[in-house]
Amino acid sequence: MTRSLTTQSLLMMSASPRLPLLAAVAVRVAGKLTEWDQRSRTRRQLKDLDPYLLKDIGLTHAEARKEVKKYFFQG
């Protein structure tokens, strides 16, 4: 999956009045899928962090574990 567009740029494109309805929907779907993919990758990486790195970002082991257990679509 190419990650050349950020979620914010995709959302800005979908707000453009020149886009046909189907294109606007496709851009919004792509933005949501990008957001979910980023969330999923971040949580997988969080699972592997050492305790001193968790402390460095201000999380306890319990907080990190709670975040890792969330589904990709949960904010």
Helices and strands as residue ranges (DSSP letters): H 7-14, H 21-47, H 51-56, H 61-68
